[in-house]
Amino acid sequence: MRYFLHLAYDGTRFHGWQIQPAVLTVQQELNRCLTQVLRQPVYTLGSGRTDTGVHASHQVAHFDATLPEHLDHHTLLYRLNRALPPDIAAFVLHEVHAKANARFDAEARTYEYHVSLLPDPFGVNHVIYLDRAPDVAAMNEAAATLLGSRDFTSFSKVKGAEQHYVCVVYEAGWRTVPGGLVFRIRANRFVRGMVRLVVGTLLSVGRGKLTVAQFQDILASQSRIAASGAAPAQGLFLCRVEYPAELVPAHLLPAGMPYFAAAV
């Protein structure tokens, strides 16, 4: 039977989502704990790969397993969360059809980037601190040019393995929150490194180092060397992965879950 598992994690001590040799990753820990709890080899596939230090308040992974008759989903989640390290938490488990794919069946993903305008010793692993407020209006004017179907070659890592760099962006903009700013971007897909490069370049606009017109030129140039440096990893969260209603019914996603609140 195939299952979807909805989870969250603090990415601070992990070298990203995907298994890599000789380093600790989220996927590695999830596979290890599911294998331990179910007493059978389990391999998960996530909806996307988050980089080293990047967090997720909503990640989705699928896996195949045979559950013992006495083990219901609630009990499995309980045992899994006891086995997982405290910086990974599983929220929802449900059956899906045999060909369901956490990555390829996702219709949209949302990322948020968090900026603090006040020194915060408790947020050093989850926000970046700016000692001067950027020009939010200018950043939002630049961000508006990202909407629609665009080629994001300029905002992709050089060693990306994508066959193309076109993404359809449904939402992109900054909003003020107590003590800081949050950038939210929602799209059908993201190329490698895209969000951090977009944020870093938008912050250059907000600091007056680039004009809105120059930002537009960078996007249009399709040149990887044109963008500003990537924003630091710790401010970035994967906060929502969306699927067709017939695959992930809305009633399975309780309003109390962190990513549901983040997506409102």
Phi and psi in degrees as a GROMACS rama.xvg file:
@    title "Ramachandran Plot"
@    xaxis  label "Phi"
@    yaxis  label "Psi"
@TYPE xy
-99.717  143.066  ARG-2
-130.238  148.59  TYR-3
-102.398  132.927  PHE-4
-118.693  125.255  LEU-5
-101.322  127.54  HIS-6
-144.8  172.434  LEU-7
-139.054  157.036  ALA-8
-157.266  151.763  TYR-9
-91.1532  116.69  ASP-10
-84.6688  6.04893  GLY-11
-54.1663  -47.4885  THR-12
-97.7727  4.90038  ARG-13
-102.855  147.621  PHE-14
-89.5428  53.4888  HIS-15
85.2966  -173.49  GLY-16
-78.4813  -51.1679  TRP-17
-74.7407  140.896  GLN-18
-57.5147  132.789  ILE-19
-138.924  154.594  GLN-20
-65.1341  133.946  PRO-21
66.7644  14.1281  ALA-22
-134.191  159.821  VAL-23
-87.1495  129.101  LEU-24
-131.771  161.452  THR-25
-65.3342  -46.5553  VAL-26
-58.9792  -40.6113  GLN-27
-60.2562  -46.671  GLN-28
-67.1705  -39.4145  GLU-29
-64.9827  -45.0604  LEU-30
-59.7336  -44.4675  ASN-31
-60.6718  -45.2763  ARG-32
-73.502  -38.2026  CYS-33
-64.4682  -40.5167  LEU-34
-62.408  -40.5896  THR-35
-65.3089  -46.4359  GLN-36
-71.4151  -40.5067  VAL-37
-89.3748  -10.8336  LEU-38
57.1459  41.542  ARG-39
-157.505  152.099  GLN-40
-63.0674  130.202  PRO-41
-130.346  132.811  VAL-42
-126.859  125.848  TYR-43
-100.237  154.126  THR-44
-127.851  122.206  LEU-45
-87.6671  165.901  GLY-46
-69.9656  -21.0896  SER-47
-173.925  166.968  GLY-48
-102.987  117.031  ARG-49
-90.0636  146.394  THR-50
-79.9906  172.603  ASP-51
-52.9279  127.333  THR-52
83.3919  -5.96921  GLY-53
-86.3947  143.684  VAL-54
-104.097  169.234  HIS-55
-142.762  122.552  ALA-56
-92.1309  -10.5596  SER-57
-151.958  106.503  HIS-58
-119.154  150.945  GLN-59
-128.288  136.405  VAL-60
-134.753  147.18  ALA-61
-111.973  155.613  HIS-62
-155.308  157.964  PHE-63
-107.667  135.158  ASP-64
-162.952  160  ALA-65
-108.486  112.632  THR-66
-84.871  136.703  LEU-67
-58.4954  149.334  PRO-68
-58.8671  -32.0073  GLU-69
-83.2499  -5.89103  HIS-70
-101.724  103.317  LEU-71
-84.8003  170.593  ASP-72
-63.3879  -39.7245  HIS-73
-61.9453  -44.1265  HIS-74
-67.8697  -37.9585  THR-75
-62.5023  -44.3117  LEU-76
-61.0983  -41.9382  LEU-77
-60.1332  -47.5952  TYR-78
-68.6695  -36.8295  ARG-79
-64.7577  -43.9249  LEU-80
-67.3387  -28.2913  ASN-81
-71.4567  -30.7708  ARG-82
-81.7902  -33.228  ALA-83
-68.5211  152.039  LEU-84
-65.7598  158.495  PRO-85
-65.8788  -14.0711  PRO-86
-94.1183  12.4795  ASP-87
-130.895  135.146  ILE-88
-137.992  136.02  ALA-89
-102.528  135.442  ALA-90
-112.006  -44.9684  PHE-91
-137.093  138.451  VAL-92
-130.081  131.949  LEU-93
-152.078  155.118  HIS-94
-75.4379  148.162  GLU-95
-135.952  171.274  VAL-96
-71.1968  163.705  HIS-97
-63.3877  -23.0598  ALA-98
-104.425  6.07316  LYS-99
-63.2573  140.701  ALA-100
-133.264  120.434  ASN-101
-60.5083  -31.3855  ALA-102
-84.5979  -54.6493  ARG-103
-81.7268  -18.0797  PHE-104
-89.6128  -7.16983  ASP-105
-67.3797  131.718  ALA-106
-91.6973  -27.8657  GLU-107
-159.919  154.764  ALA-108
-132.753  148.864  ARG-109
-125.484  132.073  THR-110
-116.327  148.774  TYR-111
-127.556  143.132  GLU-112
-121.35  129.296  TYR-113
-109.081  129.648  HIS-114
-122.556  131.582  VAL-115
-104.026  136.634  SER-116
-103.643  6.41852  LEU-117
-128.246  140.498  LEU-118
-58.4941  130.8  PRO-119
-138.028  99.0148  ASP-120
-65.0875  -18.1674  PRO-121
-90.9716  -9.03019  PHE-122
-112.58  13.0792  GLY-123
-61.6444  -24.762  VAL-124
-95.9924  2.31811  ASN-125
-132.946  -5.13068  HIS-126
-143.666  165.438  VAL-127
-108.681  146.511  ILE-128
-101.641  129.454  TYR-129
-115.317  130.551  LEU-130
-83.8268  -3.14012  ASP-131
-142.019  134.046  ARG-132
-68.4489  129.957  ALA-133
-77.3382  171.826  PRO-134
-81.463  98.2289  ASP-135
-66.8105  -38.14  VAL-136
-61.3583  -43.317  ALA-137
-65.9525  -40.4512  ALA-138
-64.3409  -38.7608  MET-139
-71.1134  -33.8619  ASN-140
-63.4039  -41.7107  GLU-141
-68.343  -41.9739  ALA-142
-62.2621  -31.5408  ALA-143
-61.8063  -26.069  ALA-144
-73.0719  -10.512  THR-145
-80.8384  -17.5622  LEU-146
-67.1606  146.193  LEU-147
94.7792  -166.566  GLY-148
-85.4031  117.763  SER-149
-136.918  151.838  ARG-150
-90.0119  119.714  ASP-151
-104  30.4755  PHE-152
-54.254  -39.6158  THR-153
-64.0103  -22.5858  SER-154
-116.233  41.6905  PHE-155
-128.55  152.803  SER-156
-70.2016  146.672  LYS-157
-59.1336  -36.7724  VAL-158
-95.2245  22.3358  LYS-159
-62.6015  145.014  GLY-160
-100.654  12.2777  ALA-161
-67.07  146.53  GLU-162
-80.6737  -23.2424  GLN-163
-152.807  165.333  HIS-164
-120.082  20.7511  TYR-165
-87.7215  126.312  VAL-166
-128.289  149.656  CYS-167
-104.298  112.056  VAL-168
-96.6012  124.071  VAL-169
-94.8179  -27.0322  TYR-170
-151.788  137.894  GLU-171
-158.628  118.539  ALA-172
179.795  162.44  GLY-173
-101.725  146.802  TRP-174
-137.112  151.411  ARG-175
-86.3342  141.55  THR-176
-132.118  163.477  VAL-177
-53.8492  119.122  PRO-178
82.4371  2.08108  GLY-179
-177.528  -155.908  GLY-180
-136.943  153.082  LEU-181
-132.845  130.783  VAL-182
-102.212  130.922  PHE-183
-122.198  134.785  ARG-184
-136.442  130.549  ILE-185
-125.128  131.404  ARG-186
-152.224  167.876  ALA-187
-72.2745  -27.1811  ASN-188
-160.849  163.716  ARG-189
-134.505  139.185  PHE-190
-87.5642  165.677  VAL-191
-61.7045  126.802  ARG-192
77.8971  2.45805  GLY-193
-61.0771  -48.9119  MET-194
-66.4226  -44.1218  VAL-195
-66.0013  -35.3996  ARG-196
-70.4902  -39.1178  LEU-197
-62.0188  -47.6937  VAL-198
-62.3711  -45.6473  VAL-199
-58.7716  -39.2118  GLY-200
-75.2925  -37.0485  THR-201
-63.6777  -38.4497  LEU-202
-64.6406  -31.4378  LEU-203
-63.8763  -36.4613  SER-204
-64.4679  -46.6582  VAL-205
-63.5507  -26.1721  GLY-206
-91.1174  -0.154823  ARG-207
83.0569  9.64537  GLY-208
-81.765  -22.9688  LYS-209
-132.516  148.246  LEU-210
-89.5986  166.738  THR-211
-60.6965  -40.4818  VAL-212
-62.6343  -38.6582  ALA-213
-67.2742  -36.8804  GLN-214
-61.2229  -44.3189  PHE-215
-60.7816  -39.7975  GLN-216
-65.1876  -38.2957  ASP-217
-62.2873  -45.8549  ILE-218
-60.826  -43.4694  LEU-219
-72.6539  -24.4765  ALA-220
-69.141  -24.8515  SER-221
52.246  41.2018  GLN-222
-119.951  122.196  SER-223
-66.6248  -21.1302  ARG-224
-88.8753  -0.83958  ILE-225
-83.5199  -30.5815  ALA-226
-73.6779  159.297  ALA-227
-69.2669  174.841  SER-228
-65.0848  158.08  GLY-229
-69.3418  141.469  ALA-230
-66.5258  151.288  ALA-231
-57.9207  151.036  PRO-232
-66.843  -34.0225  ALA-233
-66.7129  -17.6716  GLN-234
-84.5798  -3.92153  GLY-235
-101.216  134.772  LEU-236
-129.659  130.13  PHE-237
-78.0107  116.591  LEU-238
-118.663  -7.23927  CYS-239
-163.515  134.876  ARG-240
-121.894  126.982  VAL-241
-110.508  142.454  GLU-242
-133.149  162.963  TYR-243
-56.3271  145.246  PRO-244
-60.3957  -30.668  ALA-245
-72.8677  -18.2387  GLU-246
-92.378  -42.7195  LEU-247
-128.486  88.4495  VAL-248
-59.9094  143.79  PRO-249
-59.4738  -32.164  ALA-250
-68.6931  -13.4026  HIS-251
-80.4697  -11.1101  LEU-252
-111.353  89.5148  LEU-253
-60.7611  148.15  PRO-254
-63.6446  -20.8064  ALA-255
-79.2721  -7.20585  GLY-256
-73.5902  144.452  MET-257
-57.9054  -41.4272  PRO-258
-73.6963  -25.9756  TYR-259
-63.5657  -44.2507  PHE-260
-64.4778  -38.2005  ALA-261
-67.3428  -24.2922  ALA-262
-91.4706  -5.31831  ALA-263
